[in-house]
Amino acid sequence: MRFTSELRLDGGVLEREFTLGDIPGTLWTPGAAPAPLVLMAHNNGLPKAEPRLVARARYTAQRGYAVATIDAAGCGDRPRSAADEQARADLRRAMRAGEPVDEIFESFIGPLVENAVPEWRTALDALLELPGIGGPVGYAGGWTALGIRLAVAEPRITAASFFAGGYVPRAQREEARQITVPLLFLLQWDDEGNSRQDALELYDAFGSKEKTLHANLGGHTGTPAFELEDGCRFLDRHLK
């Protein structure tokens, strides 16, 4: 892991860009150490520099957590393959025409998730070797499909917070039954791009004995600001 820049923020938080091979990432660390680690990924296709992710990461770091994110292949500044570009073009065309898009999502998001998980596990190995970062580890991100696959594959994750705001492939819907860590699930009741019923069925499928559903009125980007605080209280219960 090689750090390429750093910026000192309010509250003593240090924001550093890094590279891990050809994987770009960002790490936020609080002033106090050692700190539990939170992995934070935005919904598939969006970059680590997405403003809502950055705002959540900075807030969470101010609450005493190390927070890390990386760009998946084909996202952010990472090059997109011809297959990625074709899938995105097919998706835009189908949405404009009002055609079903689930199979396009399935063929695109499924491999993206599978390819992203080994990179996240490599990043986790490197992050836990850094001074000032300790366990336990949590996942708190908008990319639910990735979070499910990662929580199943990675035993070091001991709590997870998901946002029901993106397509979840059939494989991850089945894997949801294997998740047993404490879980917080956020749902925007009027999300214009995602099925409320699918989200409720996914919540029901999670195997966790401790799981909480927070549902708020409003569209995809209308999550109330207080959910940031509630999310950190959830992390406090399970990571500190």
Stockholm file with secondary structure:
# STOCKHOLM 1.0

chainA/1-240         MRFTSELRLDGGVLEREFTLGDIPGTLWTPGAAPAPLVLMAHNNGLPKAEPRLVARARYTAQRGYAVATIDAAGCGDRPRSAADEQARADLRRAMRAGEPVDEIFESFIGPLVENAVPEWRTALDALLELPGIGGPVGYAGGWTALGIRLAVAEPRITAASFFAGGYVPRAQREEARQITVPLLFLLQWDDEGNSRQDALELYDAFGSKEKTLHANLGGHTGTPAFELEDGCRFLDRHLK
#=GR chainA/1-240 SS CEEEEEEECGGGCEEEEEEETTEEEEEEECSSSSEEEEECCCSTTCCTTCHHHHHHHHHHHHTTCEEEEECCTTSTTSCCCHHHHHHHHHHHHHHHHTCCCHHHHHHHHHHHHHHHHHHHHHHHHHHHTSTTEEEEEEEEESCHHHHHHHHHHCTTEEEEEEECCSCCCHHHHHHGGGCCSCEEEEEETTCTTSCHHHHHHHHHHCCCSSEEEEEESSCTTCCCTHHHHHHHHHHHHHHC
#=GC SS_cons         CEEEEEEECGGGCEEEEEEETTEEEEEEECSSSSEEEEECCCSTTCCTTCHHHHHHHHHHHHTTCEEEEECCTTSTTSCCCHHHHHHHHHHHHHHHHTCCCHHHHHHHHHHHHHHHHHHHHHHHHHHHTSTTEEEEEEEEESCHHHHHHHHHHCTTEEEEEEECCSCCCHHHHHHGGGCCSCEEEEEETTCTTSCHHHHHHHHHHCCCSSEEEEEESSCTTCCCTHHHHHHHHHHHHHHC
//
